[in-house]
Amino acid sequence: METFDLIIVGAGPAGSTLAKALEGSGKRVLLIDKQDFPRDKTCAGWVTPAVMESLNIDLAEYGNGRTLQPIRRFRIGMMGQPAVENDHGSVVSYGIRRCEFDHYLLNLTDMPKQLGVPVKRIVRKDGNWQINDAWSAPLLVGAGGHFCPVARLIGDGPGSHETAVVAKEVEFEMTDQQASNCEAQGDTPELWFCRDLKGYAWVFRKGNYLNVGLGREDNHKLTAHLQDFVDTMKATGRLPADLPARFKGHAYLLYDHAERPLVDDGLLLIGDAAGLAYTQSGEGIRPAIESALLAAEVIRQAPDFSAQYLQEYGDAVTLRFGHRGSDTQEGVQVPSWIKMPLASTLMRSHWFTRKVVTEKWFLHQDVLPLAAN
């Protein structure tokens, strides 16, 4: 059995960022993921400049052979009424394809990797965690998303007791004819809020790739809401009539509503495994990256991996993202103080959709990037 200082389960943005951040620390790190890379990942697929800055990504280098769609405008509306378009005057975000982005981040680290390897067995023995009877370490980091096997070892684990947002999405390359007829513009993602304010849908073009999806709290109505949205977008020319039918699902926890403990003896959760998606937008990439950077700092300095010392990571997350359930977090997707018909009026306001919805909720422009050490 091969022994490491820590094993990271999940090689997405959170896991690969943590592995990269621990290079030079003297720690032996193993990355495990059940899938081979590159792999598809259900996600609308955009990242803010803050993410690129935190990761020290050279935009010109990344955009060489990969999708990097500059975003300058947003169309935002409530379903059933006209959208408002706001021009931000400069690039405020970037469209990426997760199959490319995640693979790129994973290749930035030289730490040992075991890809295409599901975690089938985790046992605790002599102060170490043993995985699949093949690898052991005193610290396990869960970075495997909402259903991460490491998250099952902390607290009550994933289950029906949690209020998860469930999304369905499809991303596909359009034919030349579909691309020519498509009314969606690459630099202008569209966000459409459900009338009951329990979720939103999106249409996002990245060159000849088109991404469409919808996420809601109440997943038992998700398919019907998605179909209504798709039909409307087809009628307006924003989606092709022959849209691929295979939508993929994805579940995640919003930060303000997640109750998962972040640490225990020899255990630590980051990214979606920790339930860190922004409450207002559901974005998970920036919180995943930043939680990994916060975790790396604590892991570097911790004298041991007991819950006592790992709690410094939990404290750092609270300092960065706020107290769960506090007034600093503004409700599921849309803050609870927005009620009908007020919401209908606000979603027709250029000021509100730009300054609040886009710049505050989705771009978090008021929060400085977290720098890697």
C-alpha positions as CSV (number, residue, x, y, z in Angstrom):
1,M,0.0,0.0,0.0
2,E,1.4,3.4,-1.0
3,T,1.3,6.1,1.6
4,F,0.8,9.9,1.0
5,D,0.5,12.9,3.3
6,L,-3.0,13.6,1.9
7,I,-5.3,12.2,-0.8
8,I,-7.6,14.4,-2.7
9,V,-10.8,12.7,-4.0
10,G,-12.0,14.7,-7.0
11,A,-9.8,16.2,-9.6
12,G,-12.0,19.1,-10.8
13,P,-11.1,22.8,-10.2
14,A,-11.1,22.5,-6.4
15,G,-9.0,19.3,-6.2
16,S,-6.5,20.3,-8.9
17,T,-6.1,23.8,-7.5
18,L,-5.3,22.4,-4.1
19,A,-2.8,19.9,-5.5
20,K,-1.1,22.8,-7.4
21,A,-1.1,25.0,-4.4
22,L,0.7,22.4,-2.3
23,E,3.6,22.0,-4.7
24,G,6.8,22.9,-3.0
25,S,5.3,22.3,0.5
26,G,7.0,18.9,0.9
27,K,3.6,17.2,1.1
28,R,3.1,14.0,-0.9
29,V,-0.3,14.4,-2.6
30,L,-2.4,11.9,-4.5
31,L,-5.3,13.0,-6.7
32,I,-8.0,10.5,-7.4
33,D,-11.0,10.8,-9.7
34,K,-13.6,8.3,-10.9
35,Q,-13.4,9.7,-14.5
36,D,-10.7,10.1,-17.0
37,F,-9.9,13.6,-18.3
38,P,-10.9,15.4,-20.3
39,R,-14.5,14.7,-19.2
40,D,-17.8,16.5,-19.5
41,K,-19.1,18.4,-16.6
42,T,-22.6,19.8,-16.2
43,C,-22.2,23.6,-15.9
44,A,-23.2,26.7,-17.7
45,G,-19.4,27.4,-18.1
46,W,-18.3,30.9,-17.3
47,V,-15.6,32.2,-15.0
48,T,-14.9,35.7,-13.8
49,P,-11.6,37.6,-14.2
50,A,-11.1,37.0,-10.4
51,V,-10.8,33.3,-11.0
52,M,-8.3,33.8,-13.8
53,E,-6.3,36.1,-11.6
54,S,-6.3,33.8,-8.6
55,L,-5.1,30.9,-10.8
56,N,-2.5,33.1,-12.6
57,I,-3.9,32.0,-15.9
58,D,-2.4,33.7,-19.0
59,L,-5.5,34.5,-21.0
60,A,-3.7,34.5,-24.4
61,E,-2.1,31.1,-23.6
62,Y,-5.3,29.6,-22.4
63,G,-7.3,30.9,-25.4
64,N,-4.8,29.3,-27.8
65,G,-6.8,26.2,-29.0
66,R,-9.4,26.4,-26.2
67,T,-12.8,28.2,-25.9
68,L,-12.5,31.5,-24.2
69,Q,-15.5,33.7,-25.0
70,P,-15.3,37.3,-23.7
71,I,-18.5,38.5,-22.1
72,R,-19.3,42.2,-22.2
73,R,-23.1,42.2,-21.9
74,F,-25.9,40.3,-20.2
75,R,-29.6,39.9,-21.2
76,I,-31.6,39.4,-18.0
77,G,-35.3,39.0,-17.7
78,M,-38.2,37.2,-16.0
79,M,-39.9,34.5,-18.0
80,G,-42.9,35.8,-19.7
81,Q,-41.7,39.4,-20.1
82,P,-39.1,41.1,-22.2
83,A,-35.4,40.9,-21.2
84,V,-33.2,43.9,-20.3
85,E,-29.8,44.1,-22.0
86,N,-26.9,45.8,-20.3
87,D,-23.6,46.7,-21.9
88,H,-20.8,46.7,-19.3
89,G,-18.4,48.5,-21.6
90,S,-15.5,46.0,-21.1
91,V,-15.0,42.3,-20.6
92,V,-16.5,41.3,-17.2
93,S,-16.4,37.5,-17.6
94,Y,-15.3,34.6,-19.8
95,G,-17.1,31.6,-21.3
96,I,-15.3,28.4,-21.0
97,R,-16.0,24.7,-21.7
98,R,-15.6,22.7,-18.6
99,C,-14.1,19.7,-20.4
100,E,-11.2,22.0,-21.5
101,F,-11.0,24.2,-18.4
102,D,-10.9,21.3,-15.9
103,H,-8.4,19.3,-18.0
104,Y,-6.2,22.4,-18.3
105,L,-6.1,23.0,-14.5
106,L,-5.4,19.3,-13.8
107,N,-2.4,19.4,-16.2
108,L,-0.9,22.3,-14.3
109,T,0.0,20.1,-11.4
110,D,2.7,17.3,-11.4
111,M,1.3,15.6,-8.3
112,P,0.6,11.9,-8.8
113,K,-2.9,11.1,-10.2
114,Q,-5.1,8.1,-10.4
115,L,-7.8,8.9,-13.0
116,G,-10.7,6.7,-14.0
117,V,-10.6,5.1,-10.5
118,P,-13.8,5.1,-8.5
119,V,-13.5,5.2,-4.7
120,K,-15.1,1.9,-3.7
121,R,-13.8,1.5,-0.1
122,I,-12.6,3.9,2.6
123,V,-11.5,2.6,6.0
124,R,-9.8,4.2,9.0
125,K,-6.8,2.2,10.4
126,D,-4.0,3.2,12.7
127,G,-4.7,7.0,12.2
128,N,-4.7,6.7,8.4
129,W,-7.4,6.6,5.8
130,Q,-7.1,3.7,3.4
131,I,-8.7,3.9,-0.1
132,N,-9.4,0.8,-2.2
133,D,-6.8,-1.1,-0.1
134,A,-4.2,0.6,-2.3
135,W,-3.4,4.1,-0.9
136,S,-3.4,5.6,2.5
137,A,-3.0,9.0,4.1
138,P,-3.7,10.8,7.4
139,L,-5.8,13.4,5.6
140,L,-8.5,12.9,3.1
141,V,-9.8,16.0,1.2
142,G,-13.2,15.7,-0.4
143,A,-13.4,17.6,-3.7
144,G,-15.7,15.3,-5.6
145,G,-18.8,17.4,-5.9
146,H,-22.2,17.1,-4.2
147,F,-22.1,13.3,-3.8
148,C,-18.4,13.1,-2.9
149,P,-17.6,9.9,-1.0
150,V,-15.5,11.8,1.5
151,A,-18.5,14.0,2.4
152,R,-20.3,10.8,3.5
153,L,-17.8,10.5,6.3
154,I,-18.6,13.9,7.9
155,G,-21.8,14.6,9.7
156,D,-25.0,13.2,8.1
157,G,-23.4,13.2,4.6
158,P,-25.3,13.8,1.4
159,G,-29.0,12.9,1.5
160,S,-32.7,14.0,1.4
161,H,-32.2,16.0,4.5
162,E,-30.4,18.6,2.4
163,T,-32.1,21.3,0.3
164,A,-30.2,21.0,-3.0
165,V,-30.5,22.9,-6.2
166,V,-30.9,20.6,-9.2
167,A,-30.0,21.8,-12.7
168,K,-30.2,20.2,-16.1
169,E,-28.0,21.4,-19.0
170,V,-26.9,20.5,-22.5
171,E,-23.9,21.9,-24.4
172,F,-23.3,21.1,-28.0
173,E,-21.6,22.3,-31.1
174,M,-24.0,23.9,-33.6
175,T,-23.9,23.1,-37.2
176,D,-23.0,25.9,-39.6
177,Q,-26.7,26.4,-40.3
178,Q,-27.7,26.4,-36.7
179,A,-24.9,28.9,-35.8
180,S,-26.0,31.2,-38.7
181,N,-29.6,31.2,-37.5
182,C,-29.0,31.4,-33.8
183,E,-30.1,34.8,-32.3
184,A,-28.0,34.3,-29.1
185,Q,-24.8,36.3,-29.1
186,G,-21.5,35.0,-27.8
187,D,-20.6,38.1,-25.7
188,T,-24.1,38.3,-24.2
189,P,-25.3,35.4,-22.0
190,E,-29.0,35.4,-21.2
191,L,-30.4,34.8,-17.7
192,W,-34.1,34.2,-17.3
193,F,-35.6,34.0,-13.8
194,C,-38.5,31.7,-13.1
195,R,-41.7,33.7,-12.2
196,D,-41.9,32.0,-8.8
197,L,-38.2,33.1,-8.1
198,K,-37.1,29.5,-7.3
199,G,-34.5,29.3,-10.0
200,Y,-33.4,30.6,-13.4
201,A,-32.5,29.4,-16.8
202,W,-29.7,30.4,-19.2
203,V,-28.7,30.5,-22.8
204,F,-25.0,30.9,-23.4
205,R,-23.2,30.9,-26.7
206,K,-19.5,30.3,-26.9
207,G,-18.5,30.6,-30.5
208,N,-20.2,27.7,-32.2
209,Y,-21.0,25.9,-28.9
210,L,-24.4,26.6,-27.3
211,N,-25.1,25.9,-23.6
212,V,-28.7,25.9,-22.3
213,G,-30.0,24.8,-18.9
214,L,-32.2,25.5,-15.9
215,G,-31.7,25.1,-12.2
216,R,-34.3,25.1,-9.4
217,E,-34.9,24.2,-5.8
218,D,-37.8,22.0,-6.5
219,N,-36.5,19.3,-8.8
220,H,-39.9,17.6,-9.1
221,K,-41.0,20.4,-11.4
222,L,-37.6,20.8,-13.1
223,T,-38.4,19.0,-16.3
224,A,-41.6,20.8,-16.9
225,H,-40.0,24.2,-16.3
226,L,-37.1,23.3,-18.6
227,Q,-39.4,22.2,-21.4
228,D,-41.4,25.4,-21.2
229,F,-38.3,27.5,-21.3
230,V,-36.8,25.5,-24.2
231,D,-40.0,25.9,-26.2
232,T,-40.0,29.6,-25.7
233,M,-36.4,30.0,-26.7
234,K,-37.0,27.9,-29.8
235,A,-39.9,30.2,-30.8
236,T,-37.6,33.3,-30.5
237,G,-34.8,31.8,-32.5
238,R,-32.4,31.5,-29.6
239,L,-32.3,27.7,-29.7
240,P,-32.4,25.5,-32.8
241,A,-35.6,23.5,-33.4
242,D,-33.5,20.3,-33.4
243,L,-31.9,20.9,-30.0
244,P,-30.3,17.7,-28.7
245,A,-32.6,16.1,-26.2
246,R,-30.0,14.6,-23.8
247,F,-29.9,17.1,-20.9
248,K,-27.6,16.1,-18.1
249,G,-28.3,16.7,-14.4
250,H,-26.3,18.2,-11.6
251,A,-27.0,18.9,-7.9
252,Y,-25.3,21.3,-5.6
253,L,-25.8,23.1,-2.2
254,L,-26.1,26.8,-1.8
255,Y,-23.7,28.2,0.8
256,D,-26.4,29.8,3.0
257,H,-28.4,26.6,3.1
258,A,-25.7,24.0,3.4
259,E,-25.2,22.4,6.8
260,R,-22.3,20.1,6.1
261,P,-19.4,20.3,8.5
262,L,-16.3,21.3,6.7
263,V,-13.8,19.3,8.8
264,D,-13.3,16.4,11.1
265,D,-10.3,14.4,12.3
266,G,-8.3,13.7,9.1
267,L,-11.1,15.0,6.9
268,L,-11.7,18.3,5.0
269,L,-14.2,19.3,2.3
270,I,-13.7,21.9,-0.5
271,G,-15.8,23.1,-3.4
272,D,-19.2,21.6,-4.1
273,A,-18.4,18.8,-1.7
274,A,-18.5,21.4,1.1
275,G,-21.6,23.1,-0.3
276,L,-20.0,26.4,-1.2
277,A,-21.9,27.6,-4.3
278,Y,-22.8,31.2,-4.1
279,T,-26.4,31.6,-2.8
280,Q,-27.5,34.2,-5.2
281,S,-26.2,32.7,-8.4
282,G,-25.4,29.1,-7.8
283,E,-21.8,29.7,-9.2
284,G,-19.4,27.1,-7.8
285,I,-16.2,27.6,-9.7
286,R,-14.9,30.7,-7.8
287,P,-15.8,29.3,-4.3
288,A,-14.2,26.0,-5.3
289,I,-10.9,27.7,-6.3
290,E,-10.9,29.9,-3.3
291,S,-11.7,27.2,-0.8
292,A,-8.8,25.1,-2.2
293,L,-6.4,28.0,-1.7
294,L,-7.7,28.5,1.8
295,A,-7.3,24.8,2.5
296,A,-3.8,24.8,1.1
297,E,-2.6,27.4,3.6
298,V,-4.0,25.5,6.6
299,I,-2.6,22.2,5.4
300,R,0.8,23.7,4.9
301,Q,0.9,25.0,8.5
302,A,-1.1,22.4,10.5
303,P,1.1,20.4,13.0
304,D,-1.3,17.5,12.6
305,F,-4.6,16.9,10.8
306,S,-6.9,16.7,13.8
307,A,-10.2,18.6,13.6
308,Q,-8.8,21.1,16.1
309,Y,-6.1,22.3,13.6
310,L,-8.2,21.8,10.5
311,Q,-10.9,24.1,12.0
312,E,-8.7,27.0,11.0
313,Y,-9.9,26.2,7.4
314,G,-13.5,26.3,8.5
315,D,-12.9,29.7,10.1
316,A,-11.2,31.0,7.0
317,V,-14.2,29.9,4.9
318,T,-16.6,31.8,7.2
319,L,-14.4,34.9,7.1
320,R,-14.3,34.7,3.3
321,F,-17.9,33.8,2.5
322,G,-19.8,34.9,5.6
323,H,-21.7,33.1,8.3
324,R,-24.2,30.6,7.0
325,G,-27.8,31.7,7.6
326,S,-26.7,35.3,8.3
327,D,-28.1,38.5,6.9
328,T,-25.1,38.7,4.6
329,Q,-26.5,35.9,2.5
330,E,-29.6,36.9,0.6
331,G,-31.8,33.8,0.1
332,V,-32.0,31.1,-2.5
333,Q,-31.2,32.4,-6.0
334,V,-33.2,35.6,-5.6
335,P,-33.4,37.3,-2.1
336,S,-36.6,36.8,-0.2
337,W,-37.3,40.5,0.0
338,I,-38.0,40.5,-3.8
339,K,-41.7,39.6,-4.0
340,M,-44.2,39.7,-6.9
341,P,-45.1,42.1,-8.3
342,L,-41.9,43.9,-7.1
343,A,-39.7,41.3,-8.8
344,S,-41.4,41.8,-12.2
345,T,-40.8,45.5,-12.0
346,L,-37.2,45.2,-10.8
347,M,-36.3,42.7,-13.6
348,R,-37.3,45.4,-16.1
349,S,-34.9,47.9,-14.5
350,H,-31.5,48.5,-16.2
351,W,-30.0,49.7,-12.9
352,F,-31.2,46.7,-10.9
353,T,-30.3,44.0,-13.4
354,R,-26.9,45.5,-14.0
355,K,-25.8,46.7,-10.5
356,V,-27.5,44.0,-8.4
357,V,-28.2,40.9,-10.5
358,T,-25.1,41.0,-12.7
359,E,-22.3,42.9,-10.9
360,K,-23.2,41.9,-7.3
361,W,-24.9,38.4,-7.5
362,F,-23.2,36.9,-10.5
363,L,-19.9,38.6,-10.9
364,H,-19.1,39.6,-7.2
365,Q,-17.2,42.6,-8.5
366,D,-17.2,44.0,-4.9
367,V,-15.1,41.1,-3.7
368,L,-11.3,41.2,-4.5
369,P,-9.7,38.1,-5.9
370,L,-8.1,35.7,-3.5
371,A,-4.4,35.4,-4.4
372,A,-2.5,32.1,-4.4
373,N,0.5,32.1,-2.1
